[in-house]
């Protein structure tokens, strides 16, 4: 039979409440020598805390929920999601919280998703790259559930953690301009997501402002996936006139775009320069290694998780934060072929 705190109290001849305070670091202070004796007795008696009983007393589950951008097959294969979850899980583990990953319903399925998120299984929520105008976040805001949003649109009643897409797009375009490129393509992400919207917007604003140009037929959907990038490249290659450089909304699209070019007997960067965004591990080992914009995905997720748990603990003063990006130049970009001749 499993040991309880009553067994520890009986062994040490102290009150059950003192044992509870020692094991839970409060709410009342316990002398260090007493705490040490309690911990030693707990180990000797092979005591394991009953989290269900604890949650009934504290009205907390010590679990946070992560809501991904969509419920789809193979979603956990996304390098961006993997890096984000790594930051979330590491921070939660350090603060003694579990993480629950919600994949049954899409964020746009308001009633179904709301019922799941409000059923008491988690103390707070992280919305990861939510689609624009996701109604389920409105419901969470209305019920005053602690929550944070990563890579989403600005909302007056939500704390938002995002990266500076404007400076990231500017940095990669300036790099390509310095190499001599003036004709640009863009393979964009899912246009219901804020990062995709911003990166496309800044691309279309900055290219002509810098003295370059793009054609509508060079701006194609990449869907934030390798398959999307490959499809976009093959579609673009069917045009009579083509750009010399392609900015992709993430590294997965860039990898797919390069594969599409190679499948047609072309070389990157000899025939086309290709740049991505994110700096996922794949971008360093792919051939050629991909020029990209580094965003601190793991750090953003970690900081957002710590803020959420602080909210759960009752802290009130939080501000949204925008994180800086960094251009990483690798071998997938070079001078345009027409300039080398």
C-alpha positions in Angstrom: 0.0 0.0 0.0 1.3 3.5 -0.9 2.6 5.7 1.9 0.7 8.9 2.7 1.7 12.1 4.5 0.0 10.7 7.6 2.6 7.9 7.6 5.4 10.5 7.5 3.8 12.5 10.2 3.4 9.5 12.5 6.9 8.4 11.9 8.3 11.8 12.9 5.7 12.6 15.5 4.7 15.9 13.9 1.5 17.2 12.5 0.2 16.3 9.0 0.0 20.0 8.1 3.7 20.4 8.9 4.6 17.5 6.6 2.4 19.1 3.9 4.1 22.5 4.2 7.6 20.9 4.1 6.8 18.8 1.0 5.1 21.7 -0.9 7.4 24.5 0.2 4.6 26.3 1.9 2.3 28.1 2.3 3.7 28.3 5.8 7.5 28.2 6.5 9.0 25.1 8.0 12.4 25.0 9.8 15.2 23.6 7.5 16.0 20.7 9.9 12.3 19.7 10.0 12.1 19.9 6.2 15.2 17.8 5.9 13.8 15.1 8.2 10.5 15.1 6.3 12.2 14.6 2.9 14.4 11.8 4.3 11.3 10.1 5.8 9.4 10.5 2.5 12.3 8.8 0.6 12.6 6.1 3.2 8.8 5.3 3.1 8.8 5.6 -0.8 6.2 8.3 -0.6 4.7 9.5 -3.9 2.6 12.7 -4.0 -1.1 12.2 -4.9 -1.5 14.9 -7.6 -5.3 14.3 -7.8 -5.6 15.0 -4.1 -3.3 18.0 -4.4 -5.4 19.4 -7.3 -8.6 19.0 -5.3 -7.1 21.0 -2.4 -5.3 23.7 -4.5 -7.9 23.8 -7.3 -5.0 23.5 -9.8 -3.8 20.7 -12.0 -0.2 22.0 -12.4 -0.7 21.3 -16.1 -0.6 23.8 -19.0 -2.1 23.3 -22.4 -0.6 23.9 -25.8 -3.0 24.6 -28.7 -1.3 24.3 -32.2 -2.3 26.3 -35.2 -4.4 23.5 -36.6 -5.4 19.9 -36.1 -3.8 18.0 -39.0 -1.9 14.8 -39.8 1.9 14.9 -39.2 1.7 18.3 -37.4 4.3 17.2 -34.9 6.8 16.8 -37.8 7.0 20.5 -38.2 10.5 21.7 -37.2 9.0 25.0 -35.9 6.5 23.2 -33.7 9.2 20.8 -32.4 11.5 23.7 -31.4 8.6 25.5 -29.8 7.5 22.5 -27.8 11.1 21.9 -26.7 11.2 25.4 -25.2 7.8 25.0 -23.6 8.5 21.6 -22.1 11.9 22.5 -20.7 10.5 25.6 -19.0 7.4 23.8 -17.7 9.5 20.9 -16.3 11.8 23.4 -14.5 8.7 24.9 -12.9 7.2 21.5 -12.0 4.4 21.7 -14.6 3.2 19.1 -17.0 2.2 19.9 -20.6 -0.9 18.8 -22.5 -1.0 19.0 -26.3 -4.4 19.5 -27.8 -4.8 18.1 -31.3 -8.4 16.8 -31.5 -10.1 20.0 -32.8 -9.1 22.9 -34.9 -9.0 26.4 -33.4 -11.7 27.5 -35.7 -14.1 24.8 -34.3 -15.2 27.2 -31.6 -17.7 25.2 -29.6 -15.9 21.9 -29.7 -12.5 23.4 -28.9 -13.9 25.7 -26.2 -15.6 22.7 -24.4 -12.3 20.9 -24.3 -10.2 23.8 -23.2 -12.6 24.9 -20.5 -13.1 21.4 -18.9 -10.6 22.0 -16.1 -7.7 19.8 -17.2 -5.3 22.7 -17.5 -4.5 25.8 -15.5 -3.5 27.9 -18.5 -3.0 27.8 -22.3 -0.4 28.6 -24.9 -1.8 29.3 -28.4 0.9 28.6 -30.9 0.7 30.4 -34.2 -3.1 30.7 -34.1 -5.0 31.6 -37.3 -6.2 35.2 -37.6 -9.4 36.0 -35.8 -9.5 32.6 -34.0 -12.8 32.7 -32.1 -11.7 30.2 -29.5 -9.3 32.8 -28.1 -12.2 35.2 -27.7 -13.9 32.6 -25.6 -10.8 32.1 -23.4 -10.5 35.8 -23.0 -14.1 36.1 -21.9 -13.7 33.4 -19.3 -10.5 35.1 -18.0 -8.4 31.9 -18.4 -4.6 32.6 -18.1 -3.2 32.3 -21.6 -0.5 33.6 -23.9 -0.2 33.8 -27.7 2.9 33.0 -29.7 3.2 34.2 -33.3 -0.3 35.5 -33.5 -2.1 38.7 -34.3 -2.1 41.5 -31.7 -5.1 41.2 -29.4 -6.0 43.8 -26.7 -6.8 41.1 -24.1 -4.0 38.7 -24.8 -0.2 38.8 -24.1 1.6 38.2 -27.4 5.1 36.9 -28.0 6.3 37.3 -31.6 9.4 38.0 -33.8 10.2 41.1 -35.7 9.2 40.0 -39.2 9.8 43.4 -40.7 13.5 43.5 -39.8 14.0 39.9 -40.8 12.5 40.4 -44.2 14.5 43.6 -44.7 17.8 41.9 -43.7 17.4 39.0 -46.2 16.3 41.3 -49.0 19.2 43.7 -48.4 21.6 40.7 -48.5 20.1 39.6 -51.9 20.3 43.2 -53.2 23.9 43.5 -52.2 24.6 40.3 -54.2 23.2 42.0 -57.3 19.6 40.6 -57.4 16.8 42.8 -58.7 14.1 40.2 -59.7 12.5 38.5 -56.7 10.1 35.7 -56.1 8.3 34.9 -52.8 6.9 31.5 -51.7 4.5 32.4 -48.9 3.1 30.4 -46.0 -0.5 29.8 -44.9 -2.2 33.1 -45.3 -4.4 32.7 -42.2 -1.3 32.9 -40.0 0.2 36.2 -38.9 3.8 35.3 -39.8 2.9 34.4 -43.3 0.8 37.6 -43.8 3.5 39.9 -42.4 6.4 38.3 -44.3 4.5 38.6 -47.6 3.4 42.1 -46.9 6.9 43.3 -46.1 8.3 41.5 -49.1 5.8 43.2 -51.5 6.4 46.6 -49.9 10.2 46.5 -49.7 11.2 45.0 -53.0 10.0 48.0 -55.1 11.1 50.4 -52.5 14.6 49.1 -52.8 14.6 49.3 -56.5 13.7 45.7 -57.4 10.7 44.1 -58.8 8.5 41.0 -58.6 5.7 39.7 -60.8 2.5 38.2 -59.4 3.4 34.9 -61.1 6.5 34.8 -58.9 4.6 35.1 -55.7 3.2 31.7 -54.9 1.8 29.6 -52.0 4.3 27.4 -50.2 2.0 26.4 -47.3 5.0 26.4 -44.8 5.9 22.8 -46.1 8.5 21.2 -48.2 5.8 19.9 -50.6 4.4 23.4 -50.9 7.8 24.8 -51.7 8.6 22.2 -54.4 5.2 22.7 -56.0 5.7 26.5 -56.0 9.1 26.2 -57.6 7.8 23.9 -60.4 5.0 26.3 -61.1 7.3 29.3 -61.2 9.7 27.5 -63.6 6.8 27.3 -66.1 7.0 31.1 -66.6 8.8 32.6 -69.5 10.5 35.2 -67.3 11.7 34.2 -63.9 13.3 35.9 -60.8 16.9 35.3 -59.9 16.3 35.1 -56.1 13.5 33.6 -54.1 12.6 34.5 -50.5 10.7 31.7 -48.8 8.5 32.3 -45.8 10.2 29.5 -43.8 13.0 27.0 -44.2 10.8 24.1 -45.1 9.5 25.9 -48.1 13.1 26.8 -49.0 14.1 23.1 -48.9 11.2 22.1 -51.1 12.0 24.9 -53.6 15.6 23.7 -53.9 14.4 20.2 -54.4 12.1 21.4 -57.1 14.9 23.2 -58.9 17.2 20.2 -58.7 14.5 18.0 -60.1 14.6 20.1 -63.3 18.4 19.9 -63.6 19.0 23.3 -62.1 21.4 24.3 -59.3 21.1 26.5 -56.2 22.7 29.0 -56.0 24.2 28.8 -59.5 20.8 29.2 -61.3 18.7 30.7 -58.4 19.4 32.0 -55.0 17.0 30.8 -52.3 16.6 32.1 -48.8 14.4 30.9 -45.9 13.2 32.0 -42.5 13.5 30.3 -39.0 17.0 28.7 -39.0 15.7 25.3 -38.1 18.4 22.5 -37.8 17.6 21.2 -41.3 18.8 24.5 -42.8 22.3 23.8 -41.6 22.7 20.2 -42.9 20.8 20.5 -46.2 22.9 20.7 -49.3 23.4 23.5 -49.9 23.1 25.0 -46.4 20.4 27.6 -46.5 20.7 31.3 -46.0 18.0 32.1 -43.5 16.6 34.5 -40.9 17.2 33.2 -37.4 14.4 33.6 -34.9 14.8 32.5 -31.3 11.9 30.0 -31.4 13.1 28.1 -28.3 13.6 31.2 -26.2 10.3 32.8 -27.3 8.5 29.6 -26.2 10.4 29.4 -22.9 9.7 33.0 -22.0 6.0 32.7 -22.9 5.7 29.5 -20.8 7.3 31.2 -17.7 5.0 34.2 -18.2 2.0 31.9 -18.3 2.9 30.1 -15.2 3.5 33.4 -13.4 0.0 34.4 -14.5 -1.4 31.2 -13.0 0.4 32.1 -9.8 -1.4 35.4 -9.7 1.0 37.9 -11.2 -0.8 40.6 -13.2 1.7 42.9 -14.9 2.8 41.5 -18.2 3.6 43.1 -21.6 3.7 41.7 -25.1 7.2 41.3 -26.5 8.7 41.3 -30.0 12.0 39.4 -30.4 14.8 40.4 -32.7 15.9 38.3 -35.7 19.3 37.6 -37.2 20.4 37.0 -40.8 22.4 33.8 -41.2 24.2 33.7 -44.6 25.1 30.3 -46.0 25.6 28.7 -49.4 22.2 28.9 -51.0 22.6 32.5 -52.1 25.2 34.1 -54.4 25.4 36.6 -57.2 22.8 36.2 -60.0 23.8 34.0 -62.9 23.1 36.8 -65.4 25.5 39.0 -63.5 28.3 36.4 -63.5 28.3 35.9 -67.3 
